[in-house]
Amino acid sequence: MAHVNYEEMLAPYALTALDHADARTLEEHLVTCLNCRRELDDWQATVAALALNAPPVEPSPQVRPRILESVRAERSTAPHGSDKSEQTIPTLIPFQQTKRFWNATQKFGALAAGVAFLALLISVLVLWKHNRSAQAEIARLSAERASAQQELDRQRKVLELLSTRGASLAVLSGTAEAPNAHATLTYDRQSGQAVLLTEGLPSAPRGKAYQLWFIVGNQPMPGRVFATDPAGKAILSDQIPSQARNAAVFAITLEPESGVKAPTGAIYLRSSS
């Protein structure tokens, strides 16, 4: 018999759950195996501790009459001449049956643990999916909030200028370069403060930006450069030179993103003269 089989018999032996043949085999092995004797001592100590820690329970009143009745029945059925001192040996559960029971219990426990782990994994995946959906929704709402805030800022600046005395409004229409684009330039003739609002401008290529121009006669004066959002919208605050506040043409061209002193690119938006 393999040594591991002896080790598996130690716990049932300490609990007196081995049948007579298995117990006799184990006892013969214990004579020559010091390790098994030490492990058996540990098992027996554990069994004793469990017995001492178990709370005492008073048997029910029916236990004593049942025991006496069982003894009388055994005496009445015992053959004559039998030794009265002979004790009935209770039937013990064979070791192999006990081992099969433990193996089945272990398999059931492993199956239950697997099911619990699978349920946990599914829960984690569901939460992860919900988290991604929530993050996408938060990003969408944040973008909408930023867009709404930008639009409010545009409207506020325009209203502030329009409410001032001497305010003017110029409309810029798209050229062949941007036929769907348009813009408004609201400005104060006295202070020269101006706000430009654009819509529908194409996305500027890399390294390029749009630039505002104030044209008096044939002399263009540079304004600031600006970039648009994906919808072609932009808001730009600028200062109109004094000589361009009463009569000027406003235009927008595509230039290097650092800006230029004189226009070099095509005109995308232009006001009427």
PyMOL commands that set and color helices and strands:
alter all, ss='L'
color gray80, all
select helices_A, chain A and resi 3-14+20-30+34-53+63-77+95-162+242-244
alter helices_A, ss='H'
color red, helices_A
select strands_A, chain A and resi 167-174+182-188+193-199+208-216+219-226+234-239+249-256+267-271
alter strands_A, ss='S'
color yellow, strands_A
deselect
rebuild
show_as cartoon
